[in-house]
Amino acid sequence: MHLATQRSPRLAVPRNGEDDMTDAQIGLMTATPIIIAFAIALRRMGVLSTVATVSAVSLSVAIAMVLFTTQ
C-alpha cells in the first residue's frame, strides 16, 4: 500500500475557540421556556398567584443560567 493512499484517523481539533453546546445546555434551552410557559398558563387559569408565577419564572431562569454557564 502506498503511503499516499493510507488514511490517518481524524483527531478532534478545537475550532478557534468555538464551543459547541452540550446536550445538557440544549436541554436547558428547551426546558426553561417550557417551564415559563406553564407558569404563565397556570397564572392565567388562576392556579398560581402572581408572586408564585414571578418566583417560578425568575428561579427557573436563574437556575438555567447557573447550570448553562457551569456545563
ABEGO torsion letter per residue (X at the ends): XBAAABBBBBBBBBBGGBBBBBAAAAAAAAAAAAAAAAAAAAAAAGABBAAAAAAAAAAAAAAAAAAAAAX
